Amino acid sequence: MRASRLVSVLMLLQARQSMTAQELADELGVSVRTVYRDMESLQFAGVPLYADTGRGGGYRLIEGYRTRLTGLTRDEAQALFLTGLPQAADDLGLGAVLAGAERKLHAALPPELRRQAETVRDRFHLDAPGWYADRDNPAYLADVAAALWQQRRLTVLYRRWKEPALVRRTLEPLGLVLKAGRWYLVARTAEDGPPRTYRVNQVLGVEEIGEAFDRPTDFDLAAYWHDQLAGFQERLFQDIATIRLSPRGLERIRDLWGDAAVASVIDTATEPDPDGWTTARIPIESLGHAETEVLKVGAEVELLTPVELRDRLRATAAALAAVYSRG
């Protein structure tokens, strides 16, 4: 967004003293013409900057000028990336810290940028959890986050899906991820195993926050999470089903099915037949799960394959007919 880009321009010029329009454009991923417009806006807002021409020239701030983005504490700086997620900041115990950082940022902006920032806050709100799902409220999230910030080992009592269900783990926390309103801890065991993912809501107790550990220098949290999601999708879907959808069914699946199924329908849909029905393919996790998903759409979908799933649906439909035919 433009207000954020203008602040970035100020920070770049303050840090590097002088930058050409092309250098700014490359750094910000915009056109040179956009940079020229941004410079005019900053000058109009009262920012004392000028352009040197010729070899070694570029845009500069007047000597001695500094934005008032000073005085931020370390905790406030850590909280800045959560400015669009106030609830997440509260969950991590950083709500008050975030409010303080936002006040300092607000005071540091020129009047025009301040008005733009206020407009953005008034008109946009991010609600991370999906529909029909409650957000997590992990009892020990603040303790987990504290161990992560401090880079210290964490011994927890953890509930998992396989036996034994309750296990004691000493973990080296590497990152926290908020996905659809649920918190996940990425950590490796103290025995230096590969990173694994733990649902923070399944931490039933924190026994101690222990000694410091050396964080692996090559660990990339975003890359790890991307790979985990890709692997999850591959492990999740076991088969492909072929279906026919009525025009109304095509509309309903956007509200009833997950993103992967809807995307597959869009990618594989044929031209409508003379009755207006479309044939497509969808990935399925299991016969039981697929049966439930198909039944959500009712008579607006017909499953063609696999045959085992079609047989299950036929039996379920017959049972439903018997129930509703009773006097």
KEFITOR-744612 format. One record per residue (C-alpha): residue number from 0; z, y, x. Coordinates in Angstrom, 1 decimal. Example, Ala and Ser with C-alpha at 12.3 -4.5 7.8 and 13.67 -1.06 7.14 Angstrom:
2
REC   voza       up    north     east
REC      0      7.8     -4.5     12.3
REC      1      7.1     -1.1     13.7
***
This chain:
327
REC   voza       up    north     east
REC      0      0.0      0.0      0.0
REC      1     -0.8      3.5      1.2
REC      2      2.7      4.9      1.5
REC      3      3.7      2.0      3.7
REC      4      0.6      2.6      5.9
REC      5      1.4      6.2      6.3
REC      6      4.9      5.3      7.5
REC      7      3.3      2.8      9.9
REC      8      1.1      5.6     11.3
REC      9      4.2      7.7     12.0
REC     10      5.9      4.8     13.7
REC     11      2.9      4.0     15.9
REC     12      2.4      7.6     17.0
REC     13      6.1      8.0     17.7
REC     14      6.1      4.8     19.8
REC     15      2.8      5.3     21.7
REC     16      2.6      9.1     21.9
REC     17     -1.2      9.2     21.4
REC     18     -3.7      7.0     19.6
REC     19     -7.4      7.5     18.7
REC     20     -8.6      7.1     15.1
REC     21    -10.4      3.8     16.1
REC     22     -7.2      2.4     17.7
REC     23     -5.2      3.3     14.5
REC     24     -7.9      1.7     12.4
REC     25     -7.8     -1.5     14.4
REC     26     -4.0     -1.7     14.3
REC     27     -3.8     -1.1     10.6
REC     28     -6.8     -3.1      9.5
REC     29     -8.6     -0.1      7.8
REC     30    -11.7      2.0      8.4
REC     31    -11.8      5.1     10.6
REC     32    -12.6      7.1      7.5
REC     33     -9.3      5.9      5.9
REC     34     -7.5      7.0      9.1
REC     35     -9.0     10.5      8.8
REC     36     -7.8     10.7      5.2
REC     37     -4.3      9.5      6.1
REC     38     -4.0     12.1      8.8
REC     39     -5.0     14.9      6.4
REC     40     -2.3     13.6      3.9
REC     41      0.4     13.6      6.6
REC     42     -0.6     17.1      7.8
REC     43     -0.5     18.3      4.1
REC     44      2.9     16.7      3.7
REC     45      4.2     18.8      6.7
REC     46      4.1     16.2      9.5
REC     47      3.4     18.2     12.7
REC     48      0.5     16.2     14.2
REC     49     -2.7     17.3     15.9
REC     50     -5.8     15.8     17.5
REC     51     -6.8     16.1     21.2
REC     52    -10.6     15.9     21.7
REC     53    -12.4     14.6     24.7
REC     54    -11.6     11.8     27.2
REC     55     -8.1     10.6     26.8
REC     56     -7.7     12.4     23.5
REC     57     -6.3     11.2     20.2
REC     58     -3.8     12.0     17.5
REC     59     -0.3     13.1     18.7
REC     60      2.9     14.3     17.2
REC     61      4.2     17.7     18.4
REC     62      6.5     17.2     21.4
REC     63     10.1     16.5     20.3
REC     64      9.2     15.6     16.7
REC     65     10.9     12.4     15.5
REC     66     11.2     10.9     12.1
REC     67     14.7     10.4     10.9
REC     68     14.5      6.6     11.0
REC     69     17.5      6.5     13.4
REC     70     21.0      5.3     12.8
REC     71     20.0      2.0     11.3
REC     72     22.6     -0.7     12.1
REC     73     21.5     -4.2     13.3
REC     74     22.4     -5.7      9.9
REC     75     20.4     -3.0      8.1
REC     76     17.4     -3.7     10.2
REC     77     17.7     -7.4      9.4
REC     78     17.8     -6.6      5.7
REC     79     14.7     -4.4      5.7
REC     80     12.3     -7.4      5.1
REC     81     14.1     -8.1      1.9
REC     82     13.5     -4.6      0.3
REC     83     11.2     -6.2     -2.2
REC     84     13.7     -9.0     -3.0
REC     85     17.1     -7.3     -4.0
REC     86     18.4    -10.5     -5.5
REC     87     17.7    -12.5     -2.3
REC     88     19.6     -9.8     -0.3
REC     89     22.5    -10.2     -2.7
REC     90     22.4    -14.0     -2.3
REC     91     22.6    -13.6      1.5
REC     92     25.5    -11.1      1.3
REC     93     23.3     -8.2      2.4
REC     94     23.1     -6.3     -0.9
REC     95     25.2     -3.3      0.3
REC     96     23.6     -3.4      3.7
REC     97     20.1     -3.2      2.1
REC     98     21.1     -0.3     -0.1
REC     99     22.3      1.6      3.0
REC    100     19.1      0.9      4.8
REC    101     17.0      2.0      1.8
REC    102     18.9      5.3      1.6
REC    103     18.2      6.1      5.2
REC    104     14.5      5.2      4.9
REC    105     14.3      7.3      1.7
REC    106     15.9     10.3      3.5
REC    107     13.6      9.9      6.5
REC    108     10.3     10.1      4.5
REC    109      8.4     13.4      4.0
REC    110      8.7     14.7      0.4
REC    111      5.2     13.5     -0.6
REC    112      5.8     10.0      0.7
REC    113      9.3     10.0     -0.9
REC    114      7.7     10.6     -4.3
REC    115      5.2      7.8     -3.7
REC    116      8.0      5.4     -2.8
REC    117      9.9      6.4     -5.9
REC    118      6.8      5.8     -8.0
REC    119      6.3      2.3     -6.5
REC    120      9.9      1.4     -7.3
REC    121      9.6      2.7    -10.8
REC    122      6.4      0.7    -11.6
REC    123      6.7     -2.6     -9.7
REC    124      9.3     -5.3     -9.9
REC    125      9.2     -8.8     -8.2
REC    126     10.7    -11.7    -10.1
REC    127     10.4    -14.7     -7.7
REC    128     11.5    -17.7     -9.9
REC    129      8.9    -19.5    -12.0
REC    130      9.1    -19.6    -15.8
REC    131     11.4    -22.1    -17.5
REC    132     13.4    -22.6    -14.3
REC    133     16.8    -21.2    -13.3
REC    134     17.1    -19.7     -9.9
REC    135     19.4    -21.3     -7.4
REC    136     22.9    -20.1     -6.9
REC    137     24.0    -22.1     -3.8
REC    138     27.7    -22.0     -3.2
REC    139     27.4    -22.0      0.6
REC    140     24.3    -19.9      1.1
REC    141     26.3    -17.1      2.8
REC    142     27.8    -19.6      5.2
REC    143     24.5    -21.1      6.0
REC    144     23.0    -17.6      6.5
REC    145     25.9    -16.6      8.8
REC    146     25.2    -19.6     11.1
REC    147     21.5    -18.8     11.1
REC    148     22.1    -15.1     12.1
REC    149     24.7    -16.1     14.7
REC    150     22.5    -19.0     16.0
REC    151     25.4    -21.4     15.8
REC    152     25.6    -25.1     14.8
REC    153     26.7    -25.8     11.3
REC    154     28.5    -29.0     10.1
REC    155     28.0    -29.6      6.4
REC    156     28.6    -32.2      3.7
REC    157     25.2    -32.8      2.2
REC    158     24.0    -34.7     -0.9
REC    159     20.6    -36.4     -0.6
REC    160     18.5    -38.5     -2.9
REC    161     18.8    -41.9     -1.1
REC    162     21.9    -44.0     -0.3
REC    163     24.3    -43.1      1.1
REC    164     24.1    -40.1     -1.1
REC    165     26.8    -38.0      0.7
REC    166     26.3    -37.5      4.4
REC    167     27.9    -35.4      7.1
REC    168     25.3    -33.5      9.2
REC    169     25.7    -31.1     12.2
REC    170     22.6    -28.9     12.0
REC    171     21.0    -26.2     14.1
REC    172     19.7    -23.7     11.6
REC    173     16.2    -22.4     12.4
REC    174     15.3    -20.5      9.2
REC    175     15.8    -20.0      5.4
REC    176     13.0    -20.1      2.9
REC    177     13.1    -18.8     -0.7
REC    178     10.6    -20.8     -2.8
REC    179     10.3    -20.2     -6.5
REC    180     13.9    -19.1     -6.8
REC    181     15.2    -22.0     -4.7
REC    182     16.7    -21.7     -1.2
REC    183     15.8    -24.2      1.6
REC    184     17.2    -24.5      5.1
REC    185     15.0    -25.5      7.9
REC    186     17.1    -27.1     10.7
REC    187     17.2    -29.7     13.3
REC    188     20.1    -32.0     14.0
REC    189     22.4    -31.4     16.9
REC    190     20.9    -34.5     18.6
REC    191     17.7    -32.4     19.0
REC    192     15.6    -34.1     16.4
REC    193     12.5    -32.6     14.8
REC    194     13.0    -29.8     12.2
REC    195     13.7    -31.0      8.6
REC    196     14.1    -29.2      5.3
REC    197     17.4    -29.2      3.4
REC    198     18.0    -27.9     -0.1
REC    199     20.8    -25.4      0.2
REC    200     22.0    -26.1     -3.3
REC    201     22.8    -29.7     -2.1
REC    202     25.2    -28.4      0.5
REC    203     28.6    -29.4     -1.0
REC    204     30.8    -28.1      1.8
REC    205     30.7    -26.3      5.1
REC    206     33.2    -27.9      7.5
REC    207     32.7    -25.6     10.5
REC    208     30.4    -23.2     12.2
REC    209     30.4    -24.4     15.8
REC    210     29.1    -23.5     19.2
REC    211     25.9    -21.6     19.9
REC    212     22.6    -23.4     20.5
REC    213     19.3    -22.6     22.1
REC    214     16.7    -21.9     19.5
REC    215     13.3    -23.5     20.4
REC    216     11.0    -20.7     21.7
REC    217      7.9    -22.2     20.2
REC    218      9.2    -22.6     16.6
REC    219      7.3    -20.7     14.0
REC    220      9.0    -20.8     10.6
REC    221      5.9    -19.6      8.6
REC    222      3.7    -22.2     10.3
REC    223      6.3    -25.0      9.8
REC    224      6.6    -24.2      6.1
REC    225      2.8    -24.1      5.6
REC    226      2.5    -27.5      7.2
REC    227      5.3    -28.9      5.0
REC    228      3.7    -27.7      1.8
REC    229      0.3    -29.2      2.8
REC    230      2.0    -32.5      3.6
REC    231      4.0    -32.4      0.4
REC    232      0.8    -32.0     -1.7
REC    233     -0.8    -34.9      0.2
REC    234      2.2    -37.2     -0.4
REC    235      2.7    -36.0     -4.0
REC    236     -0.7    -36.9     -5.5
REC    237     -1.5    -40.6     -5.6
REC    238     -4.7    -40.8     -7.6
REC    239     -7.4    -38.8     -9.4
REC    240     -7.9    -38.8    -13.2
REC    241    -11.0    -37.9    -15.1
REC    242    -10.6    -36.0    -18.3
REC    243    -12.5    -34.2    -21.1
REC    244    -11.2    -30.9    -22.4
REC    245    -12.0    -29.0    -25.5
REC    246    -12.5    -25.2    -25.3
REC    247     -9.0    -24.7    -26.6
REC    248     -7.7    -27.3    -24.2
REC    249     -9.2    -25.3    -21.3
REC    250     -7.2    -22.3    -22.4
REC    251     -3.9    -24.2    -23.0
REC    252     -3.7    -25.9    -19.6
REC    253     -3.2    -22.6    -17.8
REC    254      0.2    -22.4    -19.6
REC    255      1.0    -26.1    -19.6
REC    256     -0.1    -27.6    -16.3
REC    257      0.7    -26.8    -12.6
REC    258     -1.4    -24.7    -10.3
REC    259     -2.9    -27.7     -8.5
REC    260     -4.2    -29.4    -11.8
REC    261     -5.6    -26.1    -13.1
REC    262     -7.3    -25.3     -9.8
REC    263     -8.8    -28.8     -9.8
REC    264    -10.2    -28.4    -13.3
REC    265    -11.8    -25.1    -12.4
REC    266    -13.4    -26.6     -9.2
REC    267    -14.7    -29.8    -10.8
REC    268    -15.5    -28.8    -14.4
REC    269    -19.0    -29.7    -15.7
REC    270    -21.1    -27.7    -18.1
REC    271    -19.8    -28.1    -21.7
REC    272    -21.5    -31.0    -23.6
REC    273    -23.1    -30.5    -27.1
REC    274    -19.6    -30.6    -28.6
REC    275    -18.3    -27.9    -26.3
REC    276    -16.1    -30.3    -24.3
REC    277    -15.9    -30.1    -20.5
REC    278    -15.4    -33.1    -18.1
REC    279    -13.2    -32.5    -15.0
REC    280    -10.9    -34.3    -12.5
REC    281     -7.2    -33.7    -11.8
REC    282     -4.8    -35.1     -9.2
REC    283     -1.9    -37.2    -10.5
REC    284      1.5    -38.0     -9.0
REC    285      2.1    -41.2    -11.0
REC    286      1.1    -42.9    -14.3
REC    287      4.3    -41.8    -16.0
REC    288      4.1    -38.2    -14.9
REC    289      0.4    -38.0    -15.7
REC    290      1.0    -39.4    -19.2
REC    291      3.5    -36.6    -19.9
REC    292      1.1    -33.9    -18.7
REC    293     -1.8    -35.2    -20.7
REC    294      0.4    -35.5    -23.9
REC    295      1.3    -31.8    -23.5
REC    296     -2.2    -30.8    -24.4
REC    297     -2.3    -33.1    -27.4
REC    298     -5.7    -33.9    -29.0
REC    299     -7.4    -31.2    -27.0
REC    300     -7.8    -33.5    -24.0
REC    301     -9.2    -37.1    -23.6
REC    302     -8.3    -39.1    -20.6
REC    303    -11.2    -41.3    -19.3
REC    304     -9.9    -42.8    -16.2
REC    305     -7.9    -44.5    -14.7
REC    306     -8.0    -47.3    -17.3
REC    307     -4.3    -48.1    -16.9
REC    308     -3.3    -44.6    -17.9
REC    309     -5.7    -44.6    -20.8
REC    310     -4.1    -47.8    -22.0
REC    311     -0.6    -46.2    -21.8
REC    312     -1.8    -43.2    -23.7
REC    313     -3.3    -45.4    -26.4
REC    314      0.0    -47.3    -26.8
REC    315      2.0    -44.1    -26.9
REC    316     -0.4    -42.6    -29.5
REC    317     -0.1    -45.7    -31.7
REC    318      3.7    -45.5    -31.4
REC    319      3.7    -41.9    -32.5
REC    320      1.4    -42.6    -35.4
REC    321      3.8    -45.4    -36.5
REC    322      6.7    -43.0    -36.4
REC    323      5.1    -40.2    -38.3
REC    324      3.5    -42.6    -40.9
REC    325      6.9    -43.6    -42.2
REC    326      7.4    -42.6    -45.8
***
